[in-house]
Amino acid sequence: MDRWIGKVAVVTGASAGIGAAIVKALAEKGVKVVGLARRKEKIDELTKSLGEKGCNVYAMKADVSKEEDILSSFECIKKKIGPISILINNAGFKRNTNLTDGNTKLWRETFDTNVMGLCIATREAIKNMRECKIDGHIVHLNSIAGHQIPTVVVTNVYPASKFAVTALTETLRLELNAIGSKIKVSSVSPSTVLTEFRKASNLVEDEKVLSKMPYLDSTDIADAVMYILPTPPHVQVHDIIIHPLFK
């Protein structure tokens, strides 16, 4: 991680769970971390606790389903904190609906955050990296649902949004290769992780089913990100799929 010390990393969905764990892991390694989330007050708490350890963490309020929020946040980061070297696209959610008579608004919210928000943030980060001649790293927080359809929980458009992330990771890798860029892109696809994710989406039935199954902790996913980032420039980690062991 030495080459990232003092560099700027942006983490979306940083207020809790996996996002907060990644912010903490990066900050403790000397990276300047900007956390974006709708619940800025949650990142403020993290900023205070990490600041007492001498870490540099900045909190910004942003809804990544809104392009204007992403653009204004990235502009502020470039002007006030510095050029972006790392982007962790962690923000995402699932809504409690279905396909047969589902709610169009909830479908759209899922795609606006999980797909469009990810694409817009990635575009802005890469523009900044190329302008500043930085061989940065983009990490998409994907899901096992981006590779196979879960059969035990409510799914609706969520797997489609995550299959899109799988395709976007590879498409971006090919685009970067085609223009001779050394910016890297990786995907991390966890299985069940114990976070606030399902409670926030009111997925009560999901909670009941998954509470009986083995699960991963947020720190397990942060560890995977911290494995990817220090890899040498010639090493491209395409995707890491993480499952919990059955007990």
BAFI-3210 file (N, C-alpha, C; in Angstrom, 3 decimals, decimal comma, padded with zeros to 6 digits):
// residues 247
n [1|2|3|4|5|6|7|8|9|10|11|12|13|14|15|16|17|18|19|20|21|22|23|24|25|26|27|28|29|30|31|32|33|34|35|36|37|38|39|40|41|42|43|44|45|46|47|48|49|50|51|52|53|54|55|56|57|58|59|60|61|62|63|64|65|66|67|68|69|70|71|72|73|74|75|76|77|78|79|80|81|82|83|84|85|86|87|88|89|90|91|92|93|94|95|96|97|98|99|100|101|102|103|104|105|106|107|108|109|110|111|112|113|114|115|116|117|118|119|120|121|122|123|124|125|126|127|128|129|130|131|132|133|134|135|136|137|138|139|140|141|142|143|144|145|146|147|148|149|150|151|152|153|154|155|156|157|158|159|160|161|162|163|164|165|166|167|168|169|170|171|172|173|174|175|176|177|178|179|180|181|182|183|184|185|186|187|188|189|190|191|192|193|194|195|196|197|198|199|200|201|202|203|204|205|206|207|208|209|210|211|212|213|214|215|216|217|218|219|220|221|222|223|224|225|226|227|228|229|230|231|232|233|234|235|236|237|238|239|240|241|242|243|244|245|246|247]
n.u [000,816|002,165|002,504|000,121|-000,066|-000,999|-002,376|-005,538|-008,580|-011,849|-014,847|-017,946|-021,240|-020,516|-021,350|-021,985|-021,661|-020,133|-018,962|-018,133|-016,299|-014,346|-013,494|-012,296|-010,231|-008,629|-007,931|-006,444|-004,166|-002,888|-004,018|-005,734|-009,049|-012,179|-015,425|-018,528|-021,994|-025,555|-026,244|-024,556|-023,902|-023,287|-020,833|-019,403|-019,141|-017,418|-015,247|-014,441|-013,620|-011,539|-009,917|-008,819|-006,882|-005,050|-005,689|-006,741|-009,802|-012,591|-015,869|-018,674|-021,841|-023,872|-025,998|-025,771|-027,476|-028,146|-027,029|-026,124|-025,302|-023,095|-021,358|-020,918|-019,734|-017,357|-016,067|-015,612|-013,896|-011,634|-010,817|-010,434|-009,241|-007,636|-006,215|-007,839|-007,033|-007,969|-011,054|-013,788|-016,559|-019,075|-021,686|-025,045|-028,229|-031,148|-034,560|-037,779|-039,704|-041,262|-041,214|-043,527|-045,761|-044,553|-043,138|-042,516|-041,043|-039,414|-037,896|-036,497|-035,049|-033,226|-031,634|-030,689|-028,962|-027,300|-026,288|-026,290|-025,300|-022,858|-021,597|-021,415|-019,857|-017,528|-016,775|-016,202|-014,102|-012,120|-011,703|-010,482|-008,210|-006,849|-006,390|-004,604|-002,586|-002,511|-002,085|-004,503|-006,921|-009,946|-012,547|-015,266|-017,949|-019,506|-021,669|-022,532|-024,861|-024,484|-023,521|-024,919|-028,362|-029,971|-032,011|-033,356|-034,235|-035,933|-035,631|-036,131|-035,260|-032,693|-030,534|-030,200|-029,186|-026,740|-025,572|-025,148|-023,089|-021,026|-020,671|-020,014|-017,585|-015,811|-016,129|-015,155|-012,515|-011,604|-011,937|-010,083|-007,718|-007,688|-007,121|-004,636|-004,312|-003,136|-004,731|-006,472|-009,181|-011,352|-013,499|-015,470|-017,173|-019,254|-020,940|-023,587|-023,607|-023,352|-024,938|-026,457|-027,892|-030,220|-032,166|-032,421|-033,750|-036,127|-036,430|-037,721|-038,379|-036,172|-034,259|-035,088|-034,702|-031,955|-030,717|-030,453|-028,440|-024,904|-022,694|-020,844|-018,614|-018,447|-015,792|-014,481|-014,911|-013,713|-011,104|-010,645|-010,633|-008,377|-006,521|-006,531|-005,753|-002,913|-001,647|000,896|001,707|001,503|-000,333|-003,610|-006,514|-009,439|-011,953|-013,136|-014,703|-016,522|-017,351|-019,051|-017,965|-019,757|-020,953]
n.v [-001,227|001,144|002,925|004,268|005,901|008,977|009,604|010,241|008,673|007,788|006,808|005,497|005,343|005,325|005,441|003,338|-000,212|-002,146|-000,031|001,796|000,158|-000,135|002,515|002,911|000,954|001,866|004,474|003,944|002,996|005,190|006,535|009,293|009,666|010,121|010,062|009,392|009,814|009,614|009,890|011,880|012,491|010,094|009,428|011,536|010,827|008,653|009,959|011,565|009,646|008,324|010,454|011,025|009,152|010,088|009,879|010,764|011,646|012,577|013,846|013,816|014,872|013,125|011,850|009,145|008,386|010,599|012,572|015,228|015,484|013,778|014,986|017,552|016,820|015,504|017,573|019,296|017,690|017,498|020,182|020,915|018,832|017,070|015,350|012,385|009,075|006,553|004,877|003,610|002,012|001,581|002,133|001,036|-000,641|-002,687|-003,048|-003,649|-005,301|-006,770|-008,582|-009,325|-007,725|-005,353|-002,272|000,475|002,777|001,870|-000,043|001,649|003,237|001,363|000,757|003,343|003,881|001,520|001,055|003,376|005,424|004,285|004,190|006,931|008,013|006,537|007,405|010,148|009,912|008,622|010,522|012,536|011,150|010,659|013,251|014,094|012,341|009,877|006,569|005,047|003,199|001,505|000,150|-001,930|-002,646|-005,462|-008,295|-011,644|-012,091|-010,924|-012,845|-015,212|-016,130|-015,569|-017,833|-017,915|-015,555|-012,335|-010,928|-009,510|-006,733|-006,534|-008,555|-008,201|-005,614|-006,056|-007,994|-006,290|-004,730|-006,614|-006,924|-004,278|-003,944|-005,592|-004,470|-001,877|-002,493|-003,448|-001,135|000,610|-000,782|-000,577|002,101|002,276|002,783|002,631|002,511|000,587|-001,780|-003,449|-006,009|-006,853|-009,491|-010,315|-012,872|-013,403|-010,721|-009,419|-006,630|-003,283|-003,243|-004,750|-004,124|-001,401|-001,386|-002,457|-005,237|-007,567|-010,324|-011,331|-010,916|-012,754|-015,233|-015,185|-014,873|-017,354|-018,493|-018,941|-016,117|-013,255|-010,758|-007,150|-006,347|-008,465|-008,050|-005,582|-006,407|-007,856|-005,825|-004,500|-006,345|-006,303|-003,645|-003,241|-004,773|-005,404|-003,133|-004,617|-006,564|-007,610|-007,812|-009,246|-010,136|-010,910|-013,432|-013,982|-016,217|-017,222|-019,737|-022,725|-023,565]
n.w [000,000|000,025|-002,148|-002,255|-000,082|001,290|-000,979|-002,700|-002,015|-003,008|-001,571|-002,130|-000,661|002,048|004,684|006,413|007,260|004,697|003,237|005,271|006,584|004,625|004,313|006,821|006,751|004,603|005,458|007,744|006,604|005,701|003,572|002,083|002,605|001,111|002,019|000,626|001,020|001,617|004,260|005,813|008,439|009,651|008,525|009,520|012,203|011,951|010,823|012,961|014,907|013,549|012,990|015,451|015,550|013,867|011,217|007,856|006,951|005,070|005,017|002,889|001,779|-000,382|-002,875|-004,772|-006,766|-008,066|-010,591|-010,442|-007,791|-007,694|-009,575|-008,425|-006,010|-006,832|-008,124|-005,991|-004,471|-006,150|-006,194|-003,482|-002,029|-003,566|-006,492|-007,698|-006,872|-006,254|-006,602|-004,945|-005,719|-003,901|-003,106|-003,085|-003,433|-002,698|-003,516|-002,012|-003,842|-006,784|-009,974|-011,377|-010,674|-010,046|-008,612|-010,508|-009,864|-007,753|-009,087|-010,818|-009,017|-008,036|-010,326|-010,901|-008,787|-008,461|-011,007|-012,885|-011,167|-010,423|-012,960|-013,620|-011,510|-011,929|-014,498|-013,965|-012,123|-013,656|-015,676|-014,166|-013,218|-015,648|-016,562|-014,634|-014,972|-013,530|-012,571|-011,610|-009,557|-009,907|-008,043|-008,114|-006,017|-006,216|-006,406|-005,422|-006,655|-009,059|-010,657|-010,409|-010,026|-007,005|-005,124|-002,766|-001,674|-001,992|-005,198|-007,726|-009,725|-008,837|-009,202|-011,985|-012,059|-010,842|-012,490|-014,558|-013,464|-013,449|-016,238|-016,876|-015,563|-017,027|-019,587|-019,184|-018,533|-021,015|-022,570|-021,318|-021,793|-024,576|-025,043|-024,059|-021,359|-017,977|-015,822|-013,469|-013,113|-010,942|-009,568|-006,746|-005,399|-003,078|-001,147|001,153|003,407|006,642|007,290|007,445|005,181|004,274|006,184|005,778|003,393|004,044|003,906|005,222|005,114|003,778|005,770|007,724|006,454|005,745|008,192|009,223|007,885|007,042|007,161|005,921|007,313|007,268|007,399|006,210|003,530|003,180|003,614|001,282|-000,629|000,259|-000,383|-003,162|-003,936|-003,328|-005,286|-007,777|-010,549|-012,946|-012,449|-012,797|-011,148|-011,841|-010,767|-007,542|-005,862|-002,971|-000,477|002,540|004,869|005,510|008,700]
ca.u [000,000|003,006|002,337|-001,140|-000,008|-001,151|-003,215|-006,961|-009,521|-013,257|-015,667|-019,373|-021,980|-019,506|-021,885|-022,135|-021,406|-018,929|-018,347|-017,437|-015,145|-013,317|-012,953|-011,409|-009,052|-007,789|-007,419|-005,414|-002,964|-002,312|-004,697|-006,735|-010,301|-013,391|-016,610|-019,755|-023,217|-026,695|-026,213|-023,234|-023,642|-022,665|-019,412|-018,808|-018,764|-016,232|-014,174|-013,969|-012,889|-010,292|-009,080|-008,099|-005,749|-004,177|-006,102|-007,389|-011,077|-013,459|-017,250|-019,453|-023,209|-024,157|-026,858|-025,165|-028,492|-028,342|-025,799|-025,644|-024,600|-021,784|-020,520|-020,507|-018,820|-016,055|-015,447|-015,144|-012,746|-010,484|-010,366|-010,104|-008,506|-006,577|-006,606|-008,333|-006,220|-008,741|-012,501|-014,479|-017,997|-019,707|-023,108|-025,986|-029,294|-032,196|-035,866|-038,718|-040,753|-041,114|-041,298|-044,842|-046,602|-043,643|-043,204|-041,555|-040,180|-038,411|-036,959|-035,645|-034,131|-032,165|-030,721|-030,062|-027,848|-026,390|-025,699|-025,989|-024,415|-021,534|-021,017|-021,090|-018,712|-016,356|-016,384|-015,595|-012,813|-011,155|-011,359|-009,527|-006,966|-006,154|-005,923|-003,468|-001,616|-002,468|-002,452|-005,336|-007,607|-011,387|-013,057|-016,724|-018,510|-020,513|-022,398|-022,680|-026,053|-024,023|-023,011|-025,970|-029,589|-030,342|-033,345|-033,933|-034,664|-036,512|-034,564|-036,623|-034,268|-031,370|-029,506|-029,948|-028,295|-025,405|-025,029|-024,659|-021,786|-020,066|-020,400|-019,357|-016,188|-015,038|-016,174|-014,226|-011,148|-011,293|-011,787|-008,820|-006,653|-007,703|-006,507|-003,298|-004,296|-002,716|-005,735|-007,000|-010,552|-011,592|-014,826|-015,525|-018,529|-019,520|-022,213|-024,308|-022,807|-024,176|-024,892|-027,772|-028,389|-031,595|-033,056|-032,650|-034,692|-037,320|-036,493|-037,916|-038,326|-034,753|-033,571|-035,459|-034,059|-030,495|-030,228|-030,209|-027,352|-023,599|-022,564|-019,567|-018,601|-017,989|-014,325|-014,015|-014,949|-012,650|-009,843|-010,492|-010,229|-007,000|-005,670|-006,484|-005,082|-001,444|-001,074|001,826|001,086|001,261|-001,318|-005,001|-007,505|-010,717|-013,084|-012,990|-015,982|-016,289|-018,434|-018,785|-017,949|-020,848|-020,465]
ca.v [000,000|002,332|003,911|004,985|006,765|010,394|009,767|010,416|007,614|008,135|005,627|005,828|004,538|005,166|005,749|002,160|-001,501|-002,373|001,258|002,312|-000,720|000,184|003,832|002,701|000,196|002,737|005,587|003,437|002,750|006,472|007,101|010,331|009,044|010,932|009,221|009,990|009,102|010,476|010,133|012,458|012,500|008,814|009,523|012,489|010,055|007,880|010,944|011,972|008,554|008,061|011,645|010,905|008,256|010,749|009,549|011,833|011,226|013,711|013,427|014,630|014,417|012,930|010,745|008,753|008,187|011,915|012,966|016,534|015,271|013,182|015,985|018,601|016,215|015,251|018,871|019,760|016,853|017,899|021,532|021,129|017,730|016,643|014,441|011,082|007,914|005,326|005,000|002,401|002,143|000,696|002,453|000,175|-001,172|-003,513|-002,607|-004,722|-005,345|-007,966|-008,312|-009,600|-006,534|-004,513|-000,822|001,041|003,723|001,114|-000,607|002,729|003,624|000,357|000,956|004,664|003,811|000,391|001,061|004,713|006,112|003,665|004,626|008,361|008,185|005,961|008,333|011,350|009,551|008,337|011,805|013,198|010,367|010,857|014,643|014,225|011,270|008,957|005,181|004,761|001,904|001,537|-001,117|-002,012|-003,618|-006,216|-009,239|-012,978|-011,968|-010,482|-014,030|-016,232|-015,597|-016,191|-018,444|-017,978|-014,231|-011,418|-010,479|-008,552|-006,228|-006,423|-009,310|-007,571|-004,464|-006,552|-008,566|-005,121|-004,359|-007,596|-006,555|-002,967|-004,122|-006,124|-003,500|-000,799|-003,028|-003,483|000,250|001,143|-001,447|-000,082|003,435|002,184|003,305|001,707|002,514|-000,766|-001,916|-004,751|-006,214|-007,716|-010,056|-011,093|-013,518|-012,718|-009,927|-008,900|-005,164|-002,641|-003,207|-005,263|-003,357|-000,104|-001,598|-003,100|-006,609|-008,342|-011,759|-011,616|-010,981|-013,997|-016,356|-015,088|-014,959|-018,767|-018,929|-018,336|-014,805|-012,556|-009,448|-006,047|-006,316|-009,477|-007,434|-004,573|-007,142|-008,195|-004,585|-004,213|-007,299|-005,888|-002,367|-003,265|-005,622|-004,680|-002,531|-005,570|-007,555|-007,159|-008,662|-008,979|-010,311|-011,792|-013,898|-014,340|-016,953|-017,662|-021,183|-023,262|-024,024]
ca.w [000,000|000,170|-003,222|-002,081|001,101|000,965|-002,167|-002,400|-002,371|-002,832|-001,271|-002,119|000,305|003,102|006,012|007,280|006,636|003,903|002,921|006,458|006,842|003,630|004,699|007,975|006,326|003,778|006,266|008,659|005,804|005,304|002,404|002,333|002,174|001,046|002,086|000,108|001,413|001,934|005,712|006,090|009,880|009,996|008,148|010,462|013,396|011,565|010,634|014,284|015,568|012,820|013,131|016,725|015,291|012,901|009,850|007,095|006,378|004,780|004,802|001,959|001,565|-001,804|-003,282|-006,044|-007,796|-008,675|-011,284|-009,977|-006,525|-008,009|-010,250|-007,488|-005,032|-007,451|-008,376|-004,687|-004,091|-006,977|-005,851|-002,074|-001,396|-004,465|-007,562|-007,241|-007,259|-006,025|-006,451|-004,512|-005,981|-002,931|-002,912|-003,786|-002,600|-003,292|-003,052|-001,695|-004,856|-007,611|-011,405|-011,950|-010,518|-009,277|-008,567|-011,463|-009,150|-007,002|-010,072|-011,329|-007,944|-007,988|-011,453|-010,807|-007,833|-008,675|-012,355|-013,394|-010,222|-010,570|-014,234|-013,579|-010,607|-012,607|-015,572|-013,399|-011,524|-014,724|-016,300|-013,277|-013,235|-016,926|-016,590|-013,703|-015,297|-012,396|-012,847|-010,449|-009,451|-009,681|-007,502|-008,035|-005,079|-006,954|-005,559|-006,000|-007,509|-010,374|-011,351|-010,391|-009,437|-005,726|-005,146|-001,419|-001,211|-002,977|-006,096|-008,734|-010,677|-008,202|-009,921|-013,285|-011,831|-010,506|-013,731|-015,296|-012,893|-013,974|-017,625|-016,906|-015,144|-018,154|-020,680|-018,844|-018,661|-022,443|-023,025|-020,802|-022,552|-025,955|-025,103|-023,481|-019,984|-016,925|-014,756|-013,294|-012,621|-010,315|-008,995|-005,565|-005,384|-001,864|-000,868|002,224|004,344|007,739|007,332|007,531|003,808|004,120|007,055|005,137|002,292|004,607|003,392|006,448|004,809|003,514|007,065|008,391|005,756|005,770|009,577|009,514|007,001|007,346|006,530|005,990|007,975|006,414|007,385|005,252|002,203|003,205|003,469|-000,136|-001,299|000,661|-001,121|-004,561|-004,178|-003,338|-006,329|-008,649|-011,733|-014,040|-012,000|-012,933|-010,493|-012,506|-009,866|-006,387|-005,334|-001,570|000,189|003,918|005,052|006,314|010,014]
c.u [000,844|002,748|001,043|-001,128|-000,081|-001,992|-004,686|-007,773|-010,932|-014,037|-017,125|-020,105|-021,172|-020,050|-021,961|-021,679|-020,084|-018,208|-017,547|-016,197|-014,006|-012,681|-011,932|-010,119|-008,093|-007,136|-006,291|-004,119|-002,367|-002,909|-005,639|-008,059|-011,454|-014,577|-017,831|-020,953|-024,330|-026,694|-024,821|-022,888|-022,981|-021,175|-018,690|-018,344|-017,487|-015,017|-013,567|-013,127|-011,562|-009,339|-008,270|-006,890|-004,770|-004,518|-006,809|-008,644|-011,975|-014,858|-017,956|-020,831|-023,464|-025,055|-026,377|-026,189|-028,761|-027,032|-025,239|-024,886|-023,197|-020,862|-020,022|-019,522|-017,430|-015,326|-014,866|-013,893|-011,494|-009,913|-009,810|-009,237|-007,373|-007,085|-006,936|-007,458|-006,993|-010,219|-013,061|-015,977|-018,749|-021,219|-023,995|-027,096|-030,258|-033,521|-036,826|-039,899|-040,582|-041,218|-042,713|-045,820|-045,839|-043,839|-042,105|-040,567|-039,069|-037,414|-035,956|-034,628|-032,940|-031,153|-030,001|-028,866|-026,824|-025,670|-025,309|-025,052|-022,997|-020,851|-020,576|-019,885|-017,431|-015,856|-015,654|-014,233|-011,759|-010,754|-010,300|-008,178|-006,163|-005,605|-004,655|-002,409|-001,401|-002,906|-003,250|-005,991|-009,078|-011,809|-014,577|-017,108|-019,713|-021,257|-022,360|-023,891|-025,717|-023,476|-024,038|-027,179|-029,897|-031,776|-034,043|-034,462|-035,309|-035,402|-034,998|-035,513|-032,850|-030,304|-029,177|-028,996|-026,877|-024,759|-024,474|-023,292|-020,695|-019,679|-019,646|-017,890|-015,336|-015,011|-015,197|-012,785|-010,711|-011,095|-010,447|-007,629|-006,536|-007,041|-005,123|-003,189|-003,847|-003,628|-006,339|-008,437|-010,743|-013,005|-014,707|-016,969|-018,749|-020,862|-022,864|-023,364|-023,747|-023,989|-026,311|-028,518|-029,860|-032,595|-033,408|-033,666|-035,970|-037,525|-036,573|-037,780|-036,892|-033,996|-033,849|-034,736|-032,551|-029,912|-029,899|-029,036|-026,019|-023,451|-021,147|-019,731|-018,112|-016,476|-013,746|-013,946|-013,881|-011,286|-009,583|-010,048|-008,772|-006,022|-005,465|-005,589|-003,547|-000,824|-000,179|001,133|000,747|000,202|-002,725|-005,917|-008,865|-011,874|-012,699|-014,389|-015,737|-017,526|-018,070|-018,742|-019,156|-020,271|-021,081]
c.v [001,269|003,383|004,708|005,922|008,240|010,657|009,824|009,230|008,106|006,838|006,063|004,889|004,275|005,285|004,558|000,916|-001,596|-001,065|001,817|001,474|-000,432|001,536|003,663|002,010|001,063|003,836|005,134|003,074|004,046|007,090|008,218|009,826|010,042|009,972|009,970|009,159|010,110|010,834|010,628|012,386|011,199|008,821|010,492|011,779|009,260|008,793|011,351|010,883|008,267|009,251|011,624|009,984|008,860|010,446|010,732|011,300|012,449|013,189|014,385|014,020|014,311|011,715|010,315|008,369|009,492|012,397|014,277|016,410|014,716|014,237|017,052|018,060|016,022|016,554|019,435|018,998|017,302|019,241|021,637|020,034|017,223|015,709|013,054|009,957|006,601|005,683|003,643|002,638|001,147|000,927|001,517|-000,260|-002,021|-003,057|-003,794|-004,684|-006,638|-007,585|-008,444|-008,436|-005,462|-003,018|-000,234|001,975|002,988|000,428|000,467|003,173|002,657|000,583|002,303|004,658|002,748|000,430|002,474|005,487|005,601|004,152|006,087|008,622|007,664|006,895|009,554|011,059|009,329|009,615|012,520|012,482|010,627|012,284|014,806|013,149|010,323|007,573|004,673|003,394|002,147|000,170|-001,024|-003,047|-004,263|-007,126|-010,609|-012,991|-011,400|-011,625|-015,162|-015,680|-016,302|-016,739|-018,405|-016,636|-013,453|-010,900|-009,352|-008,042|-006,175|-007,261|-008,712|-006,386|-004,923|-007,315|-007,440|-004,690|-005,328|-007,240|-005,233|-003,059|-004,575|-005,151|-002,359|-001,270|-003,020|-002,080|000,833|000,520|-000,861|001,285|003,455|002,727|002,220|001,786|001,112|-000,731|-003,342|-004,791|-007,149|-008,174|-010,910|-011,801|-012,744|-012,013|-009,353|-007,389|-004,628|-002,673|-003,610|-004,515|-002,022|-000,209|-002,286|-004,511|-007,572|-009,834|-012,197|-011,824|-012,305|-015,188|-016,335|-015,175|-016,401|-019,327|-018,335|-017,016|-014,270|-011,272|-008,390|-006,012|-007,363|-008,892|-006,338|-005,235|-007,502|-006,975|-004,267|-005,241|-006,823|-004,663|-002,431|-004,117|-004,797|-004,152|-003,519|-006,628|-006,952|-008,180|-008,327|-009,041|-011,249|-012,145|-014,449|-015,015|-017,186|-019,190|-021,603|-023,823|-025,369]
c.w [000,000|-000,909|-003,113|-000,872|000,674|-000,270|-001,755|-002,906|-002,102|-002,621|-001,245|-001,160|001,558|004,518|006,955|006,538|005,907|003,605|004,073|006,768|005,878|003,936|005,814|007,560|005,509|004,610|007,186|007,934|005,252|004,064|002,856|001,775|002,213|001,019|001,599|000,557|001,641|003,412|006,118|007,572|010,345|009,655|009,074|011,737|013,139|011,414|011,974|014,941|014,885|012,905|014,404|016,598|014,287|011,462|009,190|006,416|006,233|004,467|003,852|001,780|000,065|-001,986|-004,665|-007,109|-008,546|-009,284|-010,744|-008,652|-006,765|-008,608|-009,280|-006,452|-005,615|-007,754|-007,084|-004,248|-004,839|-006,537|-004,441|-001,449|-002,277|-005,534|-007,020|-007,780|-007,159|-005,950|-006,055|-004,700|-005,107|-002,809|-003,719|-002,855|-003,407|-002,704|-002,910|-002,674|-005,646|-009,080|-011,956|-011,807|-009,754|-009,470|-009,461|-010,780|-008,400|-007,935|-010,510|-010,275|-007,868|-009,101|-011,375|-009,863|-008,243|-010,012|-012,792|-012,470|-010,316|-011,841|-014,193|-012,690|-011,254|-013,700|-015,026|-012,783|-012,597|-015,457|-015,475|-013,262|-014,509|-017,039|-015,757|-013,903|-014,108|-012,848|-011,641|-010,486|-009,128|-009,151|-007,401|-006,979|-005,754|-005,978|-006,221|-006,931|-008,881|-011,204|-011,409|-009,647|-008,119|-005,790|-003,796|-000,921|-002,352|-003,892|-007,031|-009,652|-010,097|-008,921|-011,288|-013,135|-011,535|-011,662|-014,601|-014,783|-013,376|-015,405|-017,717|-016,500|-016,315|-019,331|-020,426|-018,967|-020,130|-023,004|-022,589|-021,532|-023,956|-026,087|-024,452|-022,074|-019,008|-015,696|-014,677|-012,782|-012,121|-009,756|-007,800|-005,403|-004,146|-001,905|000,280|003,197|005,398|007,839|007,523|006,197|003,696|005,002|006,411|004,002|002,738|004,069|004,573|006,187|004,479|004,819|007,765|007,779|005,961|007,181|009,969|008,711|007,448|006,598|006,704|006,793|006,994|006,304|006,437|003,848|002,095|003,025|002,004|-000,944|-000,992|000,103|-002,560|-004,778|-004,179|-004,451|-007,252|-009,904|-012,853|-013,677|-012,059|-012,268|-011,094|-011,513|-008,732|-005,909|-003,938|-001,003|001,646|003,952|005,861|007,598|010,345]
res [m|d|r|w|i|g|k|v|a|v|v|t|g|a|s|a|g|i|g|a|a|i|v|k|a|l|a|e|k|g|v|k|v|v|g|l|a|r|r|k|e|k|i|d|e|l|t|k|s|l|g|e|k|g|c|n|v|y|a|m|k|a|d|v|s|k|e|e|d|i|l|s|s|f|e|c|i|k|k|k|i|g|p|i|s|i|l|i|n|n|a|g|f|k|r|n|t|n|l|t|d|g|n|t|k|l|w|r|e|t|f|d|t|n|v|m|g|l|c|i|a|t|r|e|a|i|k|n|m|r|e|c|k|i|d|g|h|i|v|h|l|n|s|i|a|g|h|q|i|p|t|v|v|v|t|n|v|y|p|a|s|k|f|a|v|t|a|l|t|e|t|l|r|l|e|l|n|a|i|g|s|k|i|k|v|s|s|v|s|p|s|t|v|l|t|e|f|r|k|a|s|n|l|v|e|d|e|k|v|l|s|k|m|p|y|l|d|s|t|d|i|a|d|a|v|m|y|i|l|p|t|p|p|h|v|q|v|h|d|i|i|i|h|p|l|f|k]
***
